[in-house]
Structures are given as structure tokens and as C-alpha cells.
Amino acid sequence: MGSERVVGIARRDGPGERIIVADYTEVPDDLSLAGATIINCVGTDRGSPENLQHLNVEVPCAWASAAREQGARQLVQLSSFSIYGRAEQVSCATQPAPQVDYGRSKLAAEQALTAERGGLAVSVLRVPILVSPSGTSGAPDKLAQLAALAKRLHALPQPHRRVERSMLTYDGLAVAVERVIADAPALACAADPEPFTYALLAGAARERRIQVSSVPVPAIASKLLSKVAPSLHDRLFASSLLAAEDNILAGERDFVRLREVIASHFA
């Protein structure tokens, strides 16, 4: 983002210039938002509906209100493919149909922010599962957990049909946010141009000479899992693929790619 000043708002100390707050809905009195671009990265997919409402809806609305009052230039709201529910092919035009409280809260935030712009340029950026390379601090993401399971069991499921899931590295997210700041679209979607597949994961293991067998999963077993544990089924066996024509990172190569992150988990 060039030489522009970047200030982080956080609840704990860390690298870079930061202002520490106890609650993300607190907009510091000594922070001038005039002409600023606000990027809301606050969010959670865990906790009670009240906690989801607070972090995923009330936080961006509080900052949007302060942004309008102080004359900020733009607010970028990070949203989620979770708003699409079980749609296997998604685009910016796909009708939202969230199946879980997290997706419903992210959709509620989108609707609240776009309903009352008040002169503020609001851009919504929808992204899929975010993944990071091996060794990154913090709790392992879903990809890291799956790679660890494959290394431990030397096996991966082989669904009865091809599974393709859009994912995005944090490095790719940074590039997407820069694009949104520059172009200021009302709505954008971003994902790694190459989706996750089990073949991609198994190939990364083989390159490191880690033997991983494929365990066929019959259609009837997949159907049963979808009924007794729908969330687990969707994570393992459901596709969620962003259309290339709606991907603002399509053709973009200058960022850490999903393939590189997968390889890092087998290094």
C-alpha cells in the first residue's frame, strides 16, 4: 500500500504500529479517520449467536458509523463464502443461503453496511477458507489439520466424485485487499486461482516421498455423513468453487499460492 501509514487496532501488542483496545467496537477518540481507509478483519466463526453478532456485525457497524462521522474515504469489510451455504459453484451473484450462525452473521453485516453508506464507500470482499504455511503461529487451520492427518495415517479419503474447494492464502488476501482499495468495488470475491483437490494434497505428499494411500468413500457413506454430521461432510466432501470470471485474483501470480502452502505442510 505504498508509503501510506498503516495503523493496526488490536486487543494485544504485536508487530507494527498498533493501538490497543479492550473491545473492537471501541473507536479510539485520538484516532483521526478523516480520509482513511478502514479494513475490518475482525471476525469469528465460533461462540454463541450473541458473540457472533457482537464481533461479526456490531464491530463493523461501529467503525462504519465513526467513519461516516469523521469523513473516512472507504471501508473494506472482509466477508465469507459461508454466506453461500452449500452452493458448490459460487460467484458474486450467487444468492446467499447461509446454513450456520457464522454465515448468517457475516451476511447480516454485509446488509447493514450496504444499507446505510452515508457517503462512505463500502467494499465487501468475500473470501473462502484462509490458510497459512506450516510453522505459522496460531491454531492450525483446516488445511493444516487435514495434512497432519494424512501424514499420521498415511491415507486420504477418495470421494465418489471430484471435490474442488476454493481457498486463499493470507498473502493472497493481502493482494486482494490492495486491489479492492484501489478499485473500490461494492462487492468482490477472491480465491487462489487453483482450487484445493485431494489429488493436489496427495501429490504434495508424494513429492516429499511420503506414502499416502487413497481410501474410497462410497456415495452411501458420504450421504450418511451429510445427515449425521453435515458440517464435517461439507468440509471433507463438498465442493465450493469460485467462478474464475468473478475472481479478482484470476491471473494474479505475485503472491504465496495455495500449492506452496500445501507443500509446506509436507516439508
C-alpha positions in Angstrom: 0.0 0.0 0.0 2.9 2.3 -0.8 4.1 4.7 1.8 0.7 5.2 3.5 0.6 5.0 7.2 -0.9 1.7 8.4 -2.2 1.5 11.9 -3.5 -1.7 13.5 -6.3 -1.8 16.0 -5.8 -4.9 18.3 -6.5 -6.3 21.7 -2.9 -7.3 22.3 0.5 -5.9 21.5 2.4 -7.2 18.4 4.5 -6.1 15.4 3.9 -2.8 13.6 2.2 0.3 14.8 -0.8 -0.7 17.0 -3.5 0.9 19.1 -4.6 -1.5 21.8 -8.3 -1.7 22.7 -10.3 -3.9 25.1 -13.2 -4.3 22.7 -13.1 -3.9 18.9 -16.2 -1.8 18.9 -14.2 0.9 20.7 -13.1 3.6 18.2 -10.2 5.5 20.0 -11.0 9.2 20.4 -7.5 10.2 19.4 -7.6 8.3 16.1 -8.5 10.5 13.1 -10.4 8.7 10.4 -10.6 11.7 8.0 -9.7 10.4 4.6 -8.7 7.0 5.9 -9.4 3.5 4.5 -10.6 1.1 7.2 -10.1 -2.6 6.7 -12.2 -4.7 9.0 -10.5 -8.1 9.6 -12.3 -8.7 12.9 -14.5 -11.8 13.0 -15.0 -15.3 14.4 -16.8 -18.5 13.4 -17.1 -19.7 17.0 -19.2 -19.0 20.0 -22.8 -18.2 20.8 -25.1 -16.3 18.4 -24.7 -13.3 20.7 -20.9 -13.5 20.4 -21.1 -13.8 16.6 -23.5 -10.9 16.5 -21.1 -8.7 18.5 -17.9 -9.5 16.7 -19.2 -10.0 13.2 -21.9 -7.4 13.0 -21.6 -4.8 15.7 -17.9 -4.2 15.2 -18.0 -3.3 11.5 -21.2 -1.2 12.1 -19.5 0.8 14.9 -16.5 1.6 12.7 -18.7 2.4 9.8 -20.6 4.9 11.9 -17.4 6.5 13.1 -16.1 6.5 9.6 -19.1 8.4 8.3 -19.0 10.9 11.1 -15.3 11.7 10.6 -15.2 11.6 6.8 -13.3 8.4 6.1 -12.7 7.5 2.5 -13.5 3.8 2.4 -14.4 0.8 4.5 -13.4 -2.7 3.3 -15.4 -5.4 5.0 -14.0 -9.0 4.9 -16.8 -11.4 4.4 -17.0 -15.1 3.9 -18.1 -17.8 1.4 -20.0 -19.2 4.3 -22.9 -16.9 3.3 -23.4 -19.2 0.2 -24.3 -22.2 2.4 -24.0 -25.4 0.4 -23.7 -23.9 -3.1 -21.0 -25.8 -4.9 -20.4 -23.2 -7.7 -20.3 -19.6 -6.4 -19.9 -16.1 -7.8 -20.7 -12.6 -6.6 -24.2 -13.1 -8.0 -24.9 -16.4 -6.2 -27.9 -16.0 -3.9 -26.8 -16.1 -0.2 -28.2 -19.1 1.7 -26.2 -19.4 4.9 -26.6 -22.7 6.8 -24.9 -21.8 10.1 -24.9 -18.9 12.5 -21.5 -17.7 11.4 -22.6 -17.3 7.8 -25.8 -15.6 8.9 -23.9 -13.1 10.9 -21.5 -12.3 8.1 -24.5 -11.7 5.7 -26.2 -9.5 8.3 -23.0 -7.4 8.5 -23.0 -7.0 4.7 -26.6 -6.0 4.6 -26.2 -3.5 7.5 -23.1 -1.8 6.0 -24.5 -1.5 2.5 -27.9 -0.3 3.6 -26.5 2.9 5.1 -23.5 4.1 3.3 -23.9 7.8 4.1 -21.3 9.0 1.7 -18.8 6.3 2.8 -17.5 4.0 0.1 -18.2 0.5 1.4 -16.5 -2.5 -0.3 -17.3 -6.1 0.7 -14.7 -8.7 -0.1 -15.9 -12.3 0.2 -13.2 -14.9 0.7 -13.1 -18.7 1.3 -11.2 -20.7 3.8 -7.9 -18.9 4.7 -4.8 -21.0 5.0 -1.2 -20.3 6.1 2.1 -22.1 5.7 3.4 -24.7 8.1 5.0 -23.1 11.2 2.8 -20.1 11.2 1.9 -19.2 14.8 -1.7 -19.7 16.0 -4.1 -22.6 15.9 -3.7 -25.0 12.8 -6.2 -24.1 10.1 -8.4 -26.7 8.4 -5.8 -27.4 5.7 -3.1 -27.9 8.2 -5.3 -30.3 10.2 -6.0 -32.4 7.1 -2.3 -32.5 6.1 -1.4 -33.6 9.6 -4.0 -36.3 9.5 -2.7 -37.6 6.1 0.9 -37.7 7.4 -0.2 -39.6 10.6 -2.5 -42.1 8.9 -0.7 -42.2 5.5 -4.2 -42.1 4.0 -6.6 -39.7 2.4 -10.3 -40.1 1.5 -11.2 -40.6 -2.1 -14.7 -39.2 -2.5 -17.0 -40.9 -5.0 -16.9 -37.6 -7.0 -14.3 -34.9 -7.5 -14.1 -32.3 -4.7 -12.8 -28.8 -5.5 -12.7 -26.1 -2.9 -11.6 -22.6 -3.3 -9.1 -21.5 -0.6 -6.9 -18.4 -0.2 -3.6 -17.8 1.5 -3.2 -14.8 3.8 -0.6 -13.5 1.3 -3.2 -13.7 -1.4 -5.7 -12.0 0.9 -3.3 -9.0 1.2 -3.1 -8.7 -2.6 -6.9 -8.9 -2.9 -7.4 -6.2 -0.3 -5.0 -3.9 -2.1 -7.0 -4.5 -5.3 -10.2 -3.7 -3.5 -8.8 -0.5 -2.0 -7.6 0.7 -5.4 -10.7 -0.2 -7.4 -13.4 0.3 -4.6 -16.0 -2.2 -5.9 -19.2 -2.6 -4.0 -18.7 -6.3 -3.9 -15.7 -8.5 -4.8 -14.7 -12.2 -4.4 -11.2 -13.6 -4.2 -9.6 -17.0 -4.1 -6.4 -18.8 -5.2 -6.9 -19.4 -8.9 -6.0 -23.1 -8.3 -8.6 -24.8 -6.1 -7.8 -27.4 -3.4 -8.3 -31.0 -4.5 -7.3 -34.3 -2.8 -5.1 -35.0 -5.8 -3.2 -31.8 -5.1 -2.7 -32.8 -1.5 -1.6 -36.3 -2.3 0.8 -35.0 -5.0 2.5 -32.7 -2.4 3.0 -35.7 -0.1 4.5 -37.9 -2.9 6.9 -35.1 -3.8 8.3 -35.4 -0.3 8.3 -39.2 -0.6 5.5 -39.6 1.9 3.3 -42.5 1.0 -0.3 -41.6 1.2 -3.0 -44.2 0.2 -6.4 -43.3 -1.2 -9.4 -44.7 0.8 -12.5 -44.8 -1.4 -15.6 -43.3 0.2 -18.8 -44.8 -1.3 -21.6 -42.5 -2.1 -23.9 -44.1 0.5 -21.3 -43.4 3.2 -21.0 -39.8 2.1 -24.7 -39.4 2.1 -25.0 -40.8 5.6 -22.3 -38.5 6.9 -24.1 -35.5 5.4 -27.1 -36.3 7.6 -25.4 -37.2 10.9 -22.5 -34.6 10.7 -23.3 -32.1 7.9 -20.5 -29.7 8.9 -17.9 -32.4 8.8 -19.3 -33.7 5.5 -19.2 -30.3 3.9 -15.6 -29.7 5.0 -14.4 -33.1 3.6 -16.6 -33.9 0.6 -18.5 -30.9 -0.7 -17.2 -28.6 -3.4 -17.2 -24.8 -3.1 -15.7 -23.3 -6.2 -15.5 -19.6 -7.1 -16.1 -18.8 -10.8 -13.0 -17.6 -12.5 -14.7 -14.6 -14.1 -15.6 -13.3 -10.6 -12.2 -13.9 -9.0 -10.2 -10.7 -8.7 -7.1 -12.8 -8.3 -7.6 -14.7 -11.6 -4.3 -14.5 -13.5 -2.6 -12.9 -10.5 0.7 -14.7 -9.6 2.6 -12.4 -7.3 1.6 -13.9 -4.0 2.2 -17.1 -2.0 0.0 -19.6 -3.7 -2.1 -22.4 -2.2 0.1 -25.0 -3.9 3.1 -23.6 -2.0 1.3 -23.7 1.3 0.2 -27.3 0.8 3.8 -28.2 0.0 5.0 -26.5 3.2 2.9 -28.9 5.3 4.9 -31.9 4.0 8.3 -30.3 4.1 
